[in-house]
């Protein structure tokens, strides 16, 4: 029986999929809720889309938008020991142990400032989160649904302990005051299993 090495051709099973899918949340007052799911393998280094969200401004409903782009880069080191971010493409050969950096860029394309934007990024099953999260003070989830301020804590063997990052399924940030045409970036690093 031939064993399939999905790292040798990481795009074979994902050829019909996009880098991520974005689920638009609801803009309540002036709050945007955005979710992005990164997938591995990543068929393109970056993909963008516009998220339409609803706002209720003084009893009239308007459609507003946030432009999103998710990128993945392979972390490598040059001859001088300087860290490099190499965009993941269809030609990138990923191996177990490779370190990736996922970045989400979210641009306010609304005619007004967004007072609060909540951005959630999932962590693909094929990787485990290592950290290097930005901005600081995110929320994490071990099940993808329930979020709490990081680090997560759980009762493990009768003791309350921090949940290792490798068990996280998603991470969320609350970003305040996103101006007109302003772009905010969120990021995390993960290791290929």
N, C-alpha and C positions, 0 to 999 in steps of 0.2 A: 504494500500500500504506500503510495507516494504521499509524503508529508508536505502540506502547502506552507510555504514560507511567505507570510503576508508582508514581511519587511523587504523581501527582494523585489516585489512588485506591489507597493503599498496601495496602488490606485485601482487594482483589478476589481475589487468588490465594491468600490465606492464611485465608479465611473459615472453614475447617473446622479450623484449627489453634489450639493454645493458645500462650500467651506463651512457654512453655518446656516441656521435658519433663525429668523428673528420673529419673535412673537410680540406684537404690539400690546402694550398695556393701555391703561386709560389715563388721560391727562385730566386730573380733577383740580379745578381751580387753575393753578399753574404748576402742576406736578406731572412729570412724564415718568412712566414706568416702562423700562426697556429690558428685554431678555435676549441674550444671544447664546447660542450653543455652538461651541467649537467642536469640530470632529477631527479625528485622526484616522486615517491619513488625510492630509490637507491637499486637495487637488489644485489649488491655486494659492499664490502667496497672499492675495488680498481680494476681497469681494466687498462691494458696497451695495447698500439698498436704502431706500427711504421708508421710514416707518410712519404710517399715518396714525395719529392718535386723536381722541375726542377731547374737547374742552367745553365746559359749560360757563360761558361768560355772560352774566346778567340775563339768564333765561333764554339765551340763544346758543345753539350748539354750533361749534366751528371745528373744522378738521385742521389739525396742526401736524407738523412733521419733524422728525429727527433723522438725519442722515447717519447711517452706521457703516462701519468698516471693521472687519476682524482680520488680523494678520497673524501668521505663525512664522517664527524664525528659529533656525537651529543655532544653538550657542556653540561657537568654536573659539579656539585661541590661536592667534598668529604666532610667528616665530619669536616675536618680542614678548610674548606672554600677555598681549592685549586681547581682551575679549571682543569677539565679533558676533554680530547678529546676521546670519545668512538666511534670506527668505526661503521658505520651503516652496518648492515647485514640483511639477510632475516628474522631474528628473532626480529629485532628492531621494536618496536611499536611506531610510530611517532604520536604526538598529536598536535593540534593547539597550537601555542605558543612556541613549541620546537625551540631551536636555533641550527643551523647547521653551520659547517665550511666546505666550499668546498676548496680543494687544488688541484692545477694543477702542476704536475712535468713534466718538459720538458728537455730531455737529448739530447745534440748534439752528434749524432753518425756519423757525417760526418768525412772525413779524414782531414778537415781543420776547422779553427775557423769560426763561423758564426758572421759576423760583427753586424748584427741587426736582432733580432727575434721579430715579432709582435705576441702576444698571445691574443686571444679573448675568453672569457668565457661567455656563456649565463646564464641568471638567470631563473630558472624554474618558470612556472606560479603559482605553488603551494606555492611559498615562496616570501617574500619581503626582499630585501637587507637591511641589518642594517649598514654595514660598515666594519671596521677592515680590510681594504684592504692592501695588500702588494704585490709588492713594492709600495712605495709612488708615487704620481703624475700620476694616471691612467686616461684613457679616459672613459667616460660613454656614454650610449645611452638610450634614453627613448623609441625608436622605434625598436631597434635591428639593425639598418642600418646606421644611422648617428651618428658619434662620435665626442665629444668635450671634452676638458680638464675638469675634475671634479673640483668643483661642477658645474653641469649643471644649467643654468639660463634660465628662461622663463618669458614672460609677463603674469602674473596672476592677474586678476581683475585690469588691468591698471597699475600694478607695476611690475618692473623687480625683480623677486625673485628667490631664489634657489629652484630647483625642489627637492621635498622630495625623499629620496633614495628608498622608496617603489615603485616608478614609474619607476625605472631603469629596462631595459630589458637585458642589456649586459654590460660588462666592458672589457677594452682592455689595454694592457701594451706594450710599446716598450722597449725591453731589448737589451742593447748593449754588444757586446763582449762576446759571449758564446764560451768558449774554447772546445777543443776536449774532449769528454766524460764528460763535465761539465753539471751539472743539475741545472736548475733554478726553483724556486717555485713561484707561484702566488696564492693568496687566497682572499676570502671574506667570510663574515658571513651573514646568512639570517635567518629569522624567518618563521616557517611553518604557513600558513594562517589558 
